[in-house]
């Protein structure tokens, strides 16, 4: 949806677009919370979770300088994303 052009501001179409976008964001958040609650017990499950983390992060977070904790988390996600089952 974010790849589609947005309708003109202050129109009923813009209001509907924004409401739909907000609903999709909430749905994604709910799905991610459900996924986070499921333990990844297999290499494939760990790899898939890592791939999701890396895909959802904005590009500037993936490649910019950041604190050590964030670097470690991303390093682990990259390591797990490369695991071959």
KEMARSE-913203 format. One record per residue: residue in three letters; x, y, z of N, C-alpha, C in turn. Coordinates in steps of 0.02 Angstrom, whole numbers, plus 50000, padded with zeros to 5 digits. Example, Ala and Ser with C-alpha at 12.3 -4.5 7.8 and 13.67 -1.06 7.14 Angstrom:
2
+-----+-------+-------+-------+-------+-------+-------+-------+-------+-------+
:  aa :   n_X :   n_Y :   n_Z :  ca_X :  ca_Y :  ca_Z :   c_X :   c_Y :   c_Z :
+-----+-------+-------+-------+-------+-------+-------+-------+-------+-------+
: ala : 50660 : 49716 : 50390 : 50615 : 49775 : 50390 : 50660 : 49835 : 50390 :
: ser : 50642 : 49888 : 50354 : 50684 : 49947 : 50357 : 50645 : 50002 : 50394 :
+-----+-------+-------+-------+-------+-------+-------+-------+-------+-------+
END
This chain:
85
+-----+-------+-------+-------+-------+-------+-------+-------+-------+-------+
:  aa :   n_X :   n_Y :   n_Z :  ca_X :  ca_Y :  ca_Z :   c_X :   c_Y :   c_Z :
+-----+-------+-------+-------+-------+-------+-------+-------+-------+-------+
: unk : 50041 : 49941 : 50000 : 50000 : 50000 : 50000 : 50043 : 50063 : 50000 :
: unk : 50100 : 50059 : 50034 : 50143 : 50118 : 50037 : 50176 : 50133 : 49970 :
: unk : 50173 : 50087 : 49923 : 50202 : 50098 : 49857 : 50153 : 50133 : 49810 :
: unk : 50090 : 50137 : 49830 : 50039 : 50170 : 49790 : 50041 : 50245 : 49803 :
: unk : 50023 : 50285 : 49754 : 50020 : 50357 : 49766 : 49964 : 50373 : 49815 :
: unk : 49977 : 50420 : 49860 : 49926 : 50440 : 49908 : 49877 : 50487 : 49875 :
: unk : 49813 : 50482 : 49895 : 49764 : 50529 : 49868 : 49777 : 50600 : 49894 :
: unk : 49747 : 50649 : 49861 : 49754 : 50719 : 49881 : 49732 : 50728 : 49953 :
: unk : 49766 : 50773 : 49989 : 49750 : 50786 : 50060 : 49680 : 50816 : 50067 :
: unk : 49652 : 50805 : 50126 : 49588 : 50834 : 50145 : 49531 : 50813 : 50098 :
: unk : 49533 : 50750 : 50078 : 49480 : 50723 : 50037 : 49454 : 50660 : 50070 :
: unk : 49394 : 50639 : 50054 : 49368 : 50576 : 50082 : 49413 : 50517 : 50064 :
: unk : 49443 : 50519 : 50004 : 49488 : 50465 : 49983 : 49550 : 50463 : 50027 :
: unk : 49576 : 50522 : 50045 : 49635 : 50525 : 50088 : 49619 : 50498 : 50158 :
: unk : 49560 : 50514 : 50183 : 49539 : 50489 : 50249 : 49533 : 50413 : 50247 :
: unk : 49503 : 50387 : 50194 : 49496 : 50314 : 50188 : 49563 : 50280 : 50180 :
: unk : 49607 : 50311 : 50142 : 49675 : 50284 : 50132 : 49712 : 50281 : 50198 :
: unk : 49709 : 50335 : 50236 : 49744 : 50337 : 50300 : 49715 : 50287 : 50350 :
: unk : 49649 : 50280 : 50350 : 49618 : 50231 : 50395 : 49639 : 50160 : 50376 :
: unk : 49642 : 50145 : 50312 : 49663 : 50079 : 50289 : 49737 : 50067 : 50306 :
: unk : 49778 : 50117 : 50295 : 49849 : 50112 : 50311 : 49859 : 50099 : 50386 :
: unk : 49824 : 50137 : 50428 : 49828 : 50127 : 50500 : 49807 : 50057 : 50520 :
: unk : 49754 : 50032 : 50489 : 49730 : 49964 : 50505 : 49782 : 49912 : 50485 :
: unk : 49814 : 49922 : 50428 : 49866 : 49874 : 50407 : 49927 : 49876 : 50454 :
: unk : 49945 : 49935 : 50477 : 50000 : 49940 : 50525 : 49983 : 49903 : 50590 :
: unk : 49923 : 49913 : 50614 : 49902 : 49878 : 50675 : 49900 : 49802 : 50665 :
: unk : 49877 : 49780 : 50607 : 49876 : 49709 : 50592 : 49946 : 49680 : 50590 :
: unk : 49993 : 49717 : 50560 : 50062 : 49695 : 50558 : 50091 : 49690 : 50629 :
: unk : 50077 : 49740 : 50670 : 50101 : 49739 : 50740 : 50074 : 49679 : 50777 :
: unk : 50009 : 49664 : 50768 : 49979 : 49606 : 50801 : 50013 : 49541 : 50778 :
: unk : 50025 : 49536 : 50713 : 50057 : 49476 : 50686 : 50128 : 49468 : 50713 :
: unk : 50164 : 49523 : 50718 : 50233 : 49520 : 50743 : 50234 : 49501 : 50817 :
: unk : 50185 : 49526 : 50856 : 50181 : 49507 : 50926 : 50167 : 49432 : 50933 :
: unk : 50123 : 49406 : 50891 : 50109 : 49334 : 50892 : 50171 : 49294 : 50873 :
: unk : 50206 : 49316 : 50822 : 50267 : 49282 : 50801 : 50320 : 49284 : 50855 :
: unk : 50327 : 49341 : 50888 : 50377 : 49348 : 50941 : 50363 : 49300 : 50999 :
: unk : 50300 : 49283 : 51009 : 50282 : 49239 : 51064 : 50295 : 49165 : 51048 :
: unk : 50309 : 49149 : 50986 : 50321 : 49080 : 50966 : 50396 : 49067 : 50966 :
: unk : 50420 : 49021 : 51008 : 50492 : 49006 : 51008 : 50514 : 48976 : 50941 :
: unk : 50571 : 48998 : 50918 : 50601 : 48970 : 50857 : 50647 : 48914 : 50880 :
: unk : 50623 : 48853 : 50877 : 50660 : 48796 : 50904 : 50702 : 48759 : 50852 :
: unk : 50692 : 48776 : 50789 : 50730 : 48742 : 50736 : 50774 : 48793 : 50701 :
: unk : 50826 : 48770 : 50668 : 50867 : 48817 : 50629 : 50826 : 48855 : 50576 :
: unk : 50778 : 48821 : 50546 : 50736 : 48854 : 50495 : 50693 : 48909 : 50527 :
: unk : 50664 : 48895 : 50586 : 50625 : 48945 : 50621 : 50667 : 49005 : 50641 :
: unk : 50727 : 48992 : 50665 : 50772 : 49046 : 50685 : 50792 : 49087 : 50624 :
: unk : 50806 : 49054 : 50568 : 50825 : 49089 : 50507 : 50767 : 49133 : 50483 :
: unk : 50707 : 49107 : 50484 : 50649 : 49146 : 50461 : 50637 : 49207 : 50504 :
: unk : 50643 : 49199 : 50570 : 50635 : 49257 : 50614 : 50689 : 49309 : 50601 :
: unk : 50750 : 49286 : 50591 : 50805 : 49332 : 50576 : 50793 : 49369 : 50511 :
: unk : 50769 : 49333 : 50461 : 50755 : 49365 : 50396 : 50700 : 49417 : 50402 :
: unk : 50650 : 49403 : 50444 : 50596 : 49451 : 50455 : 50623 : 49514 : 50489 :
: unk : 50664 : 49504 : 50539 : 50694 : 49562 : 50574 : 50732 : 49605 : 50525 :
: unk : 50775 : 49575 : 50486 : 50816 : 49613 : 50439 : 50773 : 49646 : 50384 :
: unk : 50720 : 49613 : 50363 : 50678 : 49641 : 50310 : 50637 : 49700 : 50335 :
: unk : 50617 : 49699 : 50399 : 50574 : 49752 : 50425 : 50612 : 49813 : 50449 :
: unk : 50676 : 49805 : 50464 : 50714 : 49863 : 50487 : 50724 : 49913 : 50430 :
: unk : 50717 : 49976 : 50444 : 50734 : 50025 : 50393 : 50807 : 50018 : 50373 :
: unk : 50822 : 50032 : 50311 : 50890 : 50022 : 50286 : 50942 : 50061 : 50325 :
: unk : 50926 : 50122 : 50347 : 50975 : 50162 : 50383 : 50994 : 50130 : 50450 :
: unk : 50950 : 50090 : 50479 : 50967 : 50054 : 50541 : 51011 : 49993 : 50527 :
: unk : 51003 : 49964 : 50469 : 51042 : 49904 : 50454 : 51115 : 49918 : 50441 :
: unk : 51130 : 49978 : 50417 : 51199 : 49991 : 50394 : 51232 : 50052 : 50425 :
: unk : 51199 : 50086 : 50470 : 51229 : 50145 : 50500 : 51266 : 50128 : 50564 :
: unk : 51303 : 50176 : 50589 : 51335 : 50166 : 50654 : 51281 : 50169 : 50708 :
: unk : 51288 : 50125 : 50757 : 51238 : 50122 : 50811 : 51271 : 50096 : 50874 :
: unk : 51233 : 50094 : 50927 : 51261 : 50071 : 50990 : 51278 : 49996 : 50987 :
: unk : 51319 : 49975 : 51034 : 51343 : 49906 : 51035 : 51288 : 49854 : 51041 :
: unk : 51236 : 49869 : 51080 : 51181 : 49821 : 51088 : 51145 : 49810 : 51022 :
: unk : 51132 : 49864 : 50986 : 51098 : 49857 : 50921 : 51143 : 49821 : 50872 :
: unk : 51207 : 49835 : 50872 : 51253 : 49800 : 50828 : 51253 : 49726 : 50842 :
: unk : 51251 : 49707 : 50906 : 51251 : 49636 : 50924 : 51186 : 49602 : 50900 :
: unk : 51129 : 49635 : 50910 : 51066 : 49606 : 50888 : 51065 : 49596 : 50812 :
: unk : 51088 : 49646 : 50776 : 51089 : 49640 : 50703 : 51139 : 49588 : 50680 :
: unk : 51195 : 49583 : 50715 : 51245 : 49533 : 50698 : 51215 : 49463 : 50707 :
: unk : 51179 : 49452 : 50761 : 51147 : 49388 : 50773 : 51094 : 49374 : 50720 :
: unk : 51055 : 49424 : 50703 : 51003 : 49415 : 50651 : 51036 : 49396 : 50584 :
: unk : 51091 : 49429 : 50568 : 51126 : 49413 : 50506 : 51155 : 49342 : 50509 :
: unk : 51184 : 49324 : 50566 : 51212 : 49256 : 50574 : 51157 : 49204 : 50566 :
: unk : 51100 : 49214 : 50600 : 51046 : 49165 : 50596 : 51015 : 49164 : 50526 :
: unk : 51014 : 49221 : 50494 : 50987 : 49223 : 50426 : 51028 : 49183 : 50377 :
: unk : 51091 : 49170 : 50394 : 51136 : 49132 : 50350 : 51139 : 49059 : 50369 :
: unk : 51103 : 49038 : 50421 : 51104 : 48968 : 50443 : 51073 : 48925 : 50388 :
: unk : 51104 : 48871 : 50372 : 51077 : 48825 : 50323 : 51051 : 48765 : 50361 :
: unk : 50987 : 48749 : 50351 : 50958 : 48692 : 50388 : 50971 : 48626 : 50355 :
+-----+-------+-------+-------+-------+-------+-------+-------+-------+-------+
END
